[in-house]
């Protein structure tokens, strides 16, 4: 039995999210929440909110015990990239890529 939560099109690059995700993989859900609370990265609040959602899904949809949950899988895939233009010198322009990501967290009972 597993419970999952997914956040699509998060406005942060997958590369930045993977740094935080690697810290919580394999940890207990409560321990992972404590780690995310004190992690000083931009992705940490997003992942904490997603982890709360996964815990709620486990409790309400699958009747799992909150104390025995652990982060079985967590991954971030690249989402669509928004392309913008930044004016540069001599009338030229540069492309700016605003990257997004799809973040998924899977919880299982120990």
CORJO-V322052 format. One record per residue. N is the residue number from 1. RES is the residue in one small letter. NEAR is the number of other C-alpha atoms within 10 Angstrom. Layout:
n->N res->RES near->NEAR
n->N res->RES near->NEAR
//
This chain:
n->1 res->x near->8
n->2 res->x near->15
n->3 res->x near->22
n->4 res->x near->21
n->5 res->x near->20
n->6 res->x near->18
n->7 res->x near->15
n->8 res->x near->15
n->9 res->x near->17
n->10 res->x near->19
n->11 res->x near->17
n->12 res->x near->18
n->13 res->x near->20
n->14 res->x near->20
n->15 res->x near->14
n->16 res->x near->15
n->17 res->x near->23
n->18 res->x near->16
n->19 res->x near->14
n->20 res->x near->19
n->21 res->x near->22
n->22 res->x near->12
n->23 res->x near->13
n->24 res->x near->22
n->25 res->x near->18
n->26 res->x near->14
n->27 res->x near->15
n->28 res->x near->20
n->29 res->x near->25
n->30 res->x near->17
n->31 res->x near->13
n->32 res->x near->20
n->33 res->x near->20
n->34 res->x near->12
n->35 res->x near->17
n->36 res->x near->22
n->37 res->x near->12
n->38 res->x near->10
n->39 res->x near->14
n->40 res->x near->11
n->41 res->x near->13
n->42 res->x near->12
n->43 res->x near->21
n->44 res->x near->21
n->45 res->x near->16
n->46 res->x near->17
n->47 res->x near->24
n->48 res->x near->17
n->49 res->x near->15
n->50 res->x near->19
n->51 res->x near->26
n->52 res->x near->15
n->53 res->x near->17
n->54 res->x near->23
n->55 res->x near->28
n->56 res->x near->18
n->57 res->x near->18
n->58 res->x near->24
n->59 res->x near->15
n->60 res->x near->10
n->61 res->x near->10
n->62 res->x near->12
n->63 res->x near->10
n->64 res->x near->20
n->65 res->x near->13
n->66 res->x near->15
n->67 res->x near->12
n->68 res->x near->13
n->69 res->x near->22
n->70 res->x near->22
n->71 res->x near->27
n->72 res->x near->20
n->73 res->x near->16
n->74 res->x near->21
n->75 res->x near->16
n->76 res->x near->23
n->77 res->x near->16
n->78 res->x near->17
n->79 res->x near->18
n->80 res->x near->15
n->81 res->x near->15
n->82 res->x near->11
n->83 res->x near->10
n->84 res->x near->11
n->85 res->x near->11
n->86 res->x near->9
n->87 res->x near->10
n->88 res->x near->9
n->89 res->x near->7
n->90 res->x near->6
n->91 res->x near->6
n->92 res->x near->9
n->93 res->x near->12
n->94 res->x near->11
n->95 res->x near->10
n->96 res->x near->12
n->97 res->x near->12
n->98 res->x near->13
n->99 res->x near->18
n->100 res->x near->21
n->101 res->x near->22
n->102 res->x near->20
n->103 res->x near->24
n->104 res->x near->20
n->105 res->x near->23
n->106 res->x near->21
n->107 res->x near->26
n->108 res->x near->20
n->109 res->x near->18
n->110 res->x near->11
//
